[in-house]
Amino acid sequence: MKCCRVCVLRNRLYLTTVSLTEDSSSRMTLAAYREKMRELPLVSLFCSCILPQPRDATADKKEAAGVVDLNLCNIRDMEVIELSKRTSGQAFEVILKPPTFDGGPELRATTPPRQKPSLEEIQKKLDAAQERRKCQEAELLKHLAERREHEREVAQKALTKERQEHRADAVKEQQQMHLNASQERQQEEDKHSVEVS
């Protein structure tokens, strides 16, 4: 079984294929090794033993002949150089180019150029924006009217409650005055009856 060994030195990624024998100790090492290698993003581009994919017969013939296809993908920021071929495996040098900071995003050639909008399209967009503004204004006015109505109802309820409390106080005062007057009359009648007898 073949697997890849990776070493990263000074912005260079060294990838070497190694033949492994299938015994119990190497199976555990291989499983741990595969898990560790999955963490490297570039390794999955070159090493088919980590993420095996379905192959056709021509790929199997090339692998059997010891030929590695380096045109798996088109990467602009990377250069792959073959270092050596041995019976134990193959060594590659992957050179990562430094990132370029030219201020703007890189435009792809496949992106279609943006068409200039016509006057009709611009007018349609302006009309739609005006309609949205009117709808928002109407919604805001409706919300404010509902709020005013609610405040009016609350004020009306408070005024009604205050009037009812005032009437209740007036009724209590009248009852108290009437009770006091009847008590005074009763006392006067009692005094008069005592004087007469």
C-alpha atoms as an extended CHARMM CRD file, in Angstrom:
* protein
*
       197  EXT
         1         1  MET       CA              0.0000000000        0.0000000000        0.0000000000  PROA      1               0.0000000000
         2         2  LYS       CA              1.2600000000        3.5220000000       -0.8020000000  PROA      2               0.0000000000
         3         3  CYS       CA              0.8730000000        6.6010000000        1.3250000000  PROA      3               0.0000000000
         4         4  CYS       CA              2.2990000000       10.1250000000        1.3360000000  PROA      4               0.0000000000
         5         5  ARG       CA              4.7780000000       11.6420000000        3.7490000000  PROA      5               0.0000000000
         6         6  VAL       CA              4.6930000000       15.4500000000        4.0800000000  PROA      6               0.0000000000
         7         7  CYS       CA              7.2970000000       17.8700000000        5.4030000000  PROA      7               0.0000000000
         8         8  VAL       CA              6.9260000000       21.6680000000        5.4230000000  PROA      8               0.0000000000
         9         9  LEU       CA             10.1590000000       23.7250000000        5.4660000000  PROA      9               0.0000000000
        10        10  ARG       CA             10.4630000000       27.4630000000        4.7240000000  PROA      10              0.0000000000
        11        11  ASN       CA              7.1670000000       27.8490000000        2.8320000000  PROA      11              0.0000000000
        12        12  ARG       CA              7.8440000000       24.6380000000        0.8850000000  PROA      12              0.0000000000
        13        13  LEU       CA              5.7530000000       21.5290000000        1.2050000000  PROA      13              0.0000000000
        14        14  TYR       CA              7.6600000000       18.2650000000        0.5940000000  PROA      14              0.0000000000
        15        15  LEU       CA              5.4160000000       15.3440000000       -0.3320000000  PROA      15              0.0000000000
        16        16  THR       CA              6.8480000000       11.8120000000       -0.6370000000  PROA      16              0.0000000000
        17        17  THR       CA              4.9460000000        8.6220000000       -1.4840000000  PROA      17              0.0000000000
        18        18  VAL       CA              5.9610000000        5.6480000000        0.6460000000  PROA      18              0.0000000000
        19        19  SER       CA              5.1710000000        1.9430000000        0.3640000000  PROA      19              0.0000000000
        20        20  LEU       CA              3.7060000000        0.4370000000        3.5350000000  PROA      20              0.0000000000
        21        21  THR       CA              3.1620000000       -3.1700000000        4.4860000000  PROA      21              0.0000000000
        22        22  GLU       CA             -0.1400000000       -4.2380000000        6.0000000000  PROA      22              0.0000000000
        23        23  ASP       CA              0.5550000000       -5.4970000000        9.5110000000  PROA      23              0.0000000000
        24        24  SER       CA             -1.2890000000       -4.7200000000       12.7400000000  PROA      24              0.0000000000
        25        25  SER       CA              1.1720000000       -2.0710000000       13.9790000000  PROA      25              0.0000000000
        26        26  SER       CA              1.2190000000       -0.1430000000       10.6890000000  PROA      26              0.0000000000
        27        27  ARG       CA             -2.5820000000       -0.1870000000       10.4400000000  PROA      27              0.0000000000
        28        28  MET       CA             -2.8940000000        1.8090000000       13.6410000000  PROA      28              0.0000000000
        29        29  THR       CA             -0.1190000000        4.1390000000       12.5420000000  PROA      29              0.0000000000
        30        30  LEU       CA             -1.6560000000        4.5120000000        9.0890000000  PROA      30              0.0000000000
        31        31  ALA       CA             -5.0820000000        5.3940000000       10.5310000000  PROA      31              0.0000000000
        32        32  ALA       CA             -3.5810000000        8.0260000000       12.8360000000  PROA      32              0.0000000000
        33        33  TYR       CA             -1.3930000000        9.2530000000        9.9830000000  PROA      33              0.0000000000
        34        34  ARG       CA             -4.3700000000        9.6340000000        7.6580000000  PROA      34              0.0000000000
        35        35  GLU       CA             -6.2900000000       11.6160000000       10.2840000000  PROA      35              0.0000000000
        36        36  LYS       CA             -3.3170000000       13.9230000000       10.7520000000  PROA      36              0.0000000000
        37        37  MET       CA             -2.8610000000       14.3730000000        7.0080000000  PROA      37              0.0000000000
        38        38  ARG       CA             -6.5160000000       15.3060000000        6.4710000000  PROA      38              0.0000000000
        39        39  GLU       CA             -5.8270000000       18.4880000000        8.4280000000  PROA      39              0.0000000000
        40        40  LEU       CA             -3.4660000000       19.7410000000        5.6790000000  PROA      40              0.0000000000
        41        41  PRO       CA             -5.5260000000       21.3260000000        2.8840000000  PROA      41              0.0000000000
        42        42  LEU       CA             -3.0240000000       20.7630000000        0.0620000000  PROA      42              0.0000000000
        43        43  VAL       CA             -2.4120000000       17.0900000000        0.7810000000  PROA      43              0.0000000000
        44        44  SER       CA             -5.8630000000       16.0610000000       -0.4100000000  PROA      44              0.0000000000
        45        45  LEU       CA             -4.9760000000       17.4340000000       -3.8490000000  PROA      45              0.0000000000
        46        46  PHE       CA             -2.0210000000       15.0800000000       -4.2860000000  PROA      46              0.0000000000
        47        47  CYS       CA             -2.5980000000       12.0680000000       -2.0760000000  PROA      47              0.0000000000
        48        48  SER       CA             -5.3270000000        9.6870000000       -3.1460000000  PROA      48              0.0000000000
        49        49  CYS       CA             -4.7680000000        7.3890000000       -0.1810000000  PROA      49              0.0000000000
        50        50  ILE       CA             -6.3250000000        9.9060000000        2.2330000000  PROA      50              0.0000000000
        51        51  LEU       CA             -9.5790000000       10.4910000000        0.3990000000  PROA      51              0.0000000000
        52        52  PRO       CA             -9.9440000000        7.6320000000       -2.0610000000  PROA      52              0.0000000000
        53        53  GLN       CA            -12.0560000000        8.3760000000       -5.1200000000  PROA      53              0.0000000000
        54        54  PRO       CA            -13.4660000000        6.0280000000       -7.7420000000  PROA      54              0.0000000000
        55        55  ARG       CA            -10.9060000000        5.4510000000      -10.5050000000  PROA      55              0.0000000000
        56        56  ASP       CA            -11.0780000000        4.2410000000      -14.0190000000  PROA      56              0.0000000000
        57        57  ALA       CA             -8.8680000000        1.5700000000      -15.5770000000  PROA      57              0.0000000000
        58        58  THR       CA             -6.4490000000        4.0620000000      -17.1830000000  PROA      58              0.0000000000
        59        59  ALA       CA             -5.6330000000        5.6260000000      -13.8120000000  PROA      59              0.0000000000
        60        60  ASP       CA             -4.8800000000        2.1650000000      -12.3770000000  PROA      60              0.0000000000
        61        61  LYS       CA             -2.5450000000        1.4220000000      -15.3200000000  PROA      61              0.0000000000
        62        62  LYS       CA             -0.6960000000        4.7140000000      -14.8160000000  PROA      62              0.0000000000
        63        63  GLU       CA             -0.2810000000        4.0470000000      -11.1060000000  PROA      63              0.0000000000
        64        64  ALA       CA              0.9710000000        0.5600000000      -11.8140000000  PROA      64              0.0000000000
        65        65  ALA       CA              3.5430000000        2.0020000000      -14.2180000000  PROA      65              0.0000000000
        66        66  GLY       CA              4.6870000000        4.5170000000      -11.5530000000  PROA      66              0.0000000000
        67        67  VAL       CA              3.3720000000        7.5700000000      -13.4280000000  PROA      67              0.0000000000
        68        68  VAL       CA              1.8420000000       10.3650000000      -11.3670000000  PROA      68              0.0000000000
        69        69  ASP       CA             -0.4560000000       12.8540000000      -13.0770000000  PROA      69              0.0000000000
        70        70  LEU       CA              0.4250000000       16.3130000000      -11.7350000000  PROA      70              0.0000000000
        71        71  ASN       CA             -2.3390000000       18.0200000000      -13.7350000000  PROA      71              0.0000000000
        72        72  LEU       CA             -5.0160000000       17.0810000000      -11.2100000000  PROA      72              0.0000000000
        73        73  CYS       CA             -5.9870000000       20.6820000000      -10.7870000000  PROA      73              0.0000000000
        74        74  ASN       CA             -5.0360000000       24.1370000000      -11.9690000000  PROA      74              0.0000000000
        75        75  ILE       CA             -3.5250000000       26.0880000000       -9.1020000000  PROA      75              0.0000000000
        76        76  ARG       CA             -1.9450000000       29.4770000000       -9.8270000000  PROA      76              0.0000000000
        77        77  ASP       CA             -0.1320000000       30.0180000000       -6.5270000000  PROA      77              0.0000000000
        78        78  MET       CA              1.7490000000       26.7090000000       -6.4910000000  PROA      78              0.0000000000
        79        79  GLU       CA              4.5330000000       25.0090000000       -8.4280000000  PROA      79              0.0000000000
        80        80  VAL       CA              5.2060000000       21.2510000000       -8.2120000000  PROA      80              0.0000000000
        81        81  ILE       CA              8.6960000000       19.9320000000       -9.0110000000  PROA      81              0.0000000000
        82        82  GLU       CA              9.5330000000       16.2330000000       -9.0370000000  PROA      82              0.0000000000
        83        83  LEU       CA             12.6540000000       15.6140000000       -6.9210000000  PROA      83              0.0000000000
        84        84  SER       CA             13.3620000000       11.9090000000       -7.2920000000  PROA      84              0.0000000000
        85        85  LYS       CA             11.8840000000        8.5570000000       -8.2270000000  PROA      85              0.0000000000
        86        86  ARG       CA             12.7820000000        5.5100000000       -6.1990000000  PROA      86              0.0000000000
        87        87  THR       CA             11.4200000000        2.0420000000       -5.7520000000  PROA      87              0.0000000000
        88        88  SER       CA             10.2520000000        3.0940000000       -2.2940000000  PROA      88              0.0000000000
        89        89  GLY       CA              8.3120000000        6.0470000000       -3.6400000000  PROA      89              0.0000000000
        90        90  GLN       CA              8.4220000000        9.4230000000       -5.3460000000  PROA      90              0.0000000000
        91        91  ALA       CA              9.4040000000       12.8190000000       -3.9180000000  PROA      91              0.0000000000
        92        92  PHE       CA              7.8980000000       16.1290000000       -4.9710000000  PROA      92              0.0000000000
        93        93  GLU       CA              8.6980000000       19.7050000000       -4.0460000000  PROA      93              0.0000000000
        94        94  VAL       CA              5.6670000000       21.9790000000       -3.7910000000  PROA      94              0.0000000000
        95        95  ILE       CA              6.6190000000       25.6640000000       -3.9060000000  PROA      95              0.0000000000
        96        96  LEU       CA              3.9620000000       28.0590000000       -2.6760000000  PROA      96              0.0000000000
        97        97  LYS       CA              4.1650000000       31.5220000000       -4.2100000000  PROA      97              0.0000000000
        98        98  PRO       CA              3.8940000000       34.4420000000       -1.7800000000  PROA      98              0.0000000000
        99        99  PRO       CA              0.4780000000       36.1070000000       -1.6860000000  PROA      99              0.0000000000
       100       100  THR       CA              0.0790000000       39.2060000000       -3.7990000000  PROA      100             0.0000000000
       101       101  PHE       CA             -1.5990000000       42.2830000000       -2.4130000000  PROA      101             0.0000000000
       102       102  ASP       CA             -2.4360000000       44.4710000000       -5.3810000000  PROA      102             0.0000000000
       103       103  GLY       CA             -5.4160000000       46.0980000000       -3.7070000000  PROA      103             0.0000000000
       104       104  GLY       CA             -8.3100000000       44.4980000000       -5.5530000000  PROA      104             0.0000000000
       105       105  PRO       CA             -9.7760000000       41.0440000000       -5.9650000000  PROA      105             0.0000000000
       106       106  GLU       CA             -8.5670000000       39.0150000000       -8.8890000000  PROA      106             0.0000000000
       107       107  LEU       CA            -11.0620000000       38.9620000000      -11.7490000000  PROA      107             0.0000000000
       108       108  ARG       CA            -11.6330000000       35.6720000000      -13.4990000000  PROA      108             0.0000000000
       109       109  ALA       CA            -11.6700000000       35.5240000000      -17.2560000000  PROA      109             0.0000000000
       110       110  THR       CA            -14.8240000000       33.3800000000      -17.1650000000  PROA      110             0.0000000000
       111       111  THR       CA            -16.8540000000       36.0920000000      -15.4350000000  PROA      111             0.0000000000
       112       112  PRO       CA            -19.1040000000       37.7170000000      -18.0400000000  PROA      112             0.0000000000
       113       113  PRO       CA            -18.7850000000       41.4870000000      -18.2810000000  PROA      113             0.0000000000
       114       114  ARG       CA            -21.5370000000       43.3910000000      -16.5480000000  PROA      114             0.0000000000
       115       115  GLN       CA            -24.0060000000       45.0090000000      -18.9010000000  PROA      115             0.0000000000
       116       116  LYS       CA            -24.9060000000       48.6520000000      -18.4830000000  PROA      116             0.0000000000
       117       117  PRO       CA            -28.5530000000       49.0180000000      -17.4900000000  PROA      117             0.0000000000
       118       118  SER       CA            -30.8460000000       50.7000000000      -19.9680000000  PROA      118             0.0000000000
       119       119  LEU       CA            -32.8830000000       53.8140000000      -19.1980000000  PROA      119             0.0000000000
       120       120  GLU       CA            -36.0510000000       51.7130000000      -18.9590000000  PROA      120             0.0000000000
       121       121  GLU       CA            -34.4700000000       49.4330000000      -16.3410000000  PROA      121             0.0000000000
       122       122  ILE       CA            -33.2320000000       52.4230000000      -14.3580000000  PROA      122             0.0000000000
       123       123  GLN       CA            -36.6950000000       54.0170000000      -14.5270000000  PROA      123             0.0000000000
       124       124  LYS       CA            -38.3240000000       50.7490000000      -13.3910000000  PROA      124             0.0000000000
       125       125  LYS       CA            -35.9490000000       50.5620000000      -10.4290000000  PROA      125             0.0000000000
       126       126  LEU       CA            -36.6230000000       54.1940000000       -9.5200000000  PROA      126             0.0000000000
       127       127  ASP       CA            -40.3900000000       53.6210000000       -9.7410000000  PROA      127             0.0000000000
       128       128  ALA       CA            -40.1090000000       50.5150000000       -7.5830000000  PROA      128             0.0000000000
       129       129  ALA       CA            -38.0500000000       52.4520000000       -5.0190000000  PROA      129             0.0000000000
       130       130  GLN       CA            -40.6370000000       55.2670000000       -5.0090000000  PROA      130             0.0000000000
       131       131  GLU       CA            -43.4220000000       52.7180000000       -4.5120000000  PROA      131             0.0000000000
       132       132  ARG       CA            -41.5150000000       51.1400000000       -1.6130000000  PROA      132             0.0000000000
       133       133  ARG       CA            -41.0500000000       54.5700000000       -0.0350000000  PROA      133             0.0000000000
       134       134  LYS       CA            -44.7820000000       55.2960000000       -0.3500000000  PROA      134             0.0000000000
       135       135  CYS       CA            -45.6610000000       51.9330000000        1.1940000000  PROA      135             0.0000000000
       136       136  GLN       CA            -43.2650000000       52.5570000000        4.0740000000  PROA      136             0.0000000000
       137       137  GLU       CA            -44.7160000000       56.0380000000        4.5930000000  PROA      137             0.0000000000
       138       138  ALA       CA            -48.2860000000       54.6880000000        4.5740000000  PROA      138             0.0000000000
       139       139  GLU       CA            -47.2800000000       51.9540000000        7.0110000000  PROA      139             0.0000000000
       140       140  LEU       CA            -45.6630000000       54.5290000000        9.3000000000  PROA      140             0.0000000000
       141       141  LEU       CA            -48.7290000000       56.8060000000        9.1770000000  PROA      141             0.0000000000
       142       142  LYS       CA            -50.9960000000       53.8500000000        9.8990000000  PROA      142             0.0000000000
       143       143  HSD       CA            -48.8280000000       52.8760000000       12.8590000000  PROA      143             0.0000000000
       144       144  LEU       CA            -48.8650000000       56.4490000000       14.2010000000  PROA      144             0.0000000000
       145       145  ALA       CA            -52.6720000000       56.6600000000       13.8020000000  PROA      145             0.0000000000
       146       146  GLU       CA            -53.0940000000       53.3900000000       15.6960000000  PROA      146             0.0000000000
       147       147  ARG       CA            -50.7920000000       54.6890000000       18.4110000000  PROA      147             0.0000000000
       148       148  ARG       CA            -52.7430000000       57.9600000000       18.7200000000  PROA      148             0.0000000000
       149       149  GLU       CA            -56.0330000000       56.0470000000       18.8680000000  PROA      149             0.0000000000
       150       150  HSD       CA            -54.6520000000       53.8300000000       21.6100000000  PROA      150             0.0000000000
       151       151  GLU       CA            -53.4270000000       56.8700000000       23.5850000000  PROA      151             0.0000000000
       152       152  ARG       CA            -56.8440000000       58.5130000000       23.1380000000  PROA      152             0.0000000000
       153       153  GLU       CA            -58.5930000000       55.3830000000       24.4430000000  PROA      153             0.0000000000
       154       154  VAL       CA            -56.2550000000       55.2260000000       27.4480000000  PROA      154             0.0000000000
       155       155  ALA       CA            -56.8530000000       58.9290000000       28.2140000000  PROA      155             0.0000000000
       156       156  GLN       CA            -60.6370000000       58.4520000000       27.8590000000  PROA      156             0.0000000000
       157       157  LYS       CA            -60.5820000000       55.4900000000       30.2540000000  PROA      157             0.0000000000
       158       158  ALA       CA            -58.5170000000       57.4700000000       32.7780000000  PROA      158             0.0000000000
       159       159  LEU       CA            -60.9250000000       60.4450000000       32.5460000000  PROA      159             0.0000000000
       160       160  THR       CA            -63.9740000000       58.1790000000       32.9740000000  PROA      160             0.0000000000
       161       161  LYS       CA            -62.3890000000       56.5160000000       35.9990000000  PROA      161             0.0000000000
       162       162  GLU       CA            -61.5730000000       59.9030000000       37.5450000000  PROA      162             0.0000000000
       163       163  ARG       CA            -65.1800000000       61.1030000000       37.0290000000  PROA      163             0.0000000000
       164       164  GLN       CA            -66.5640000000       57.9500000000       38.6020000000  PROA      164             0.0000000000
       165       165  GLU       CA            -64.2720000000       58.3510000000       41.6140000000  PROA      165             0.0000000000
       166       166  HSD       CA            -65.3390000000       62.0160000000       41.9600000000  PROA      166             0.0000000000
       167       167  ARG       CA            -69.0370000000       61.0530000000       41.8290000000  PROA      167             0.0000000000
       168       168  ALA       CA            -68.4870000000       58.3010000000       44.3880000000  PROA      168             0.0000000000
       169       169  ASP       CA            -66.7450000000       60.7880000000       46.7120000000  PROA      169             0.0000000000
       170       170  ALA       CA            -69.6200000000       63.2960000000       46.2910000000  PROA      170             0.0000000000
       171       171  VAL       CA            -72.2010000000       60.5940000000       47.0660000000  PROA      171             0.0000000000
       172       172  LYS       CA            -70.2540000000       59.5500000000       50.1750000000  PROA      172             0.0000000000
       173       173  GLU       CA            -70.0810000000       63.1780000000       51.3660000000  PROA      173             0.0000000000
       174       174  GLN       CA            -73.8500000000       63.6140000000       50.8640000000  PROA      174             0.0000000000
       175       175  GLN       CA            -74.5610000000       60.4040000000       52.7400000000  PROA      175             0.0000000000
       176       176  GLN       CA            -72.2720000000       61.4950000000       55.5850000000  PROA      176             0.0000000000
       177       177  MET       CA            -73.9570000000       64.9220000000       55.7490000000  PROA      177             0.0000000000
       178       178  HSD       CA            -77.4080000000       63.3220000000       55.7610000000  PROA      178             0.0000000000
       179       179  LEU       CA            -76.3370000000       60.9030000000       58.4980000000  PROA      179             0.0000000000
       180       180  ASN       CA            -74.9160000000       63.7500000000       60.6190000000  PROA      180             0.0000000000
       181       181  ALA       CA            -78.1050000000       65.7960000000       60.1740000000  PROA      181             0.0000000000
       182       182  SER       CA            -80.3140000000       62.8750000000       61.2160000000  PROA      182             0.0000000000
       183       183  GLN       CA            -78.1030000000       62.2230000000       64.2530000000  PROA      183             0.0000000000
       184       184  GLU       CA            -78.3810000000       65.8880000000       65.3010000000  PROA      184             0.0000000000
       185       185  ARG       CA            -82.1790000000       65.7530000000       64.9410000000  PROA      185             0.0000000000
       186       186  GLN       CA            -82.2920000000       62.5950000000       66.9970000000  PROA      186             0.0000000000
       187       187  GLN       CA            -80.1990000000       64.2150000000       69.7320000000  PROA      187             0.0000000000
       188       188  GLU       CA            -82.4370000000       67.3000000000       69.7670000000  PROA      188             0.0000000000
       189       189  GLU       CA            -85.5410000000       65.1300000000       70.0230000000  PROA      189             0.0000000000
       190       190  ASP       CA            -83.9560000000       63.2010000000       72.8930000000  PROA      190             0.0000000000
       191       191  LYS       CA            -83.1270000000       66.4760000000       74.6910000000  PROA      191             0.0000000000
       192       192  HSD       CA            -86.6360000000       67.7850000000       74.1550000000  PROA      192             0.0000000000
       193       193  SER       CA            -88.1980000000       64.5660000000       75.4650000000  PROA      193             0.0000000000
       194       194  VAL       CA            -85.9750000000       64.7230000000       78.5680000000  PROA      194             0.0000000000
       195       195  GLU       CA            -86.9550000000       68.3500000000       79.2160000000  PROA      195             0.0000000000
       196       196  VAL       CA            -90.6800000000       67.6240000000       78.7740000000  PROA      196             0.0000000000
       197       197  SER       CA            -90.7150000000       64.6710000000       81.0750000000  PROA      197             0.0000000000
